[in-house]
């Protein structure tokens, strides 16, 4: 009897972990299908981001699919900032840690901004460098 009571919580934890894994797999699979239409895409637990030509699309991953998808054009972007803990950070001098990591796109329309969350500073910096280069190429044309 004692052995059964000992193993029951472990069995419950195992099934809970399997269920969580299944939910995460569904998120990643929905992202994989969605990302096929983009030239460049990223997935993490906070947001998905896709870039095709001058269009940027981002949203939130869920087990049922991607939600709150928003699209804007790089042609409408004035500046791109890397925000770590709410402060603008130089992409070439990155801190080791940060609680909130976001790429902020400041749009031409009435100083409207779009903030895309990231889980890793290095990934956000890489995307920031790439998109700033793309933005500079657009403004030169």
Secondary structure, 3 states (H helix, E strand, C coil): CHHHHHHHHHHHHHHHHHHHHHHHHHHHHHHHHHHCCCCEEEECCCCEEEEECCEEEEEEEECCEEEEEEEEEHHHEEEEEEEECCEEECCCCCCCCCCCEEEEEEECCCCCEEEEEECCHHHHHHHHHHHHHHHHHHHHC
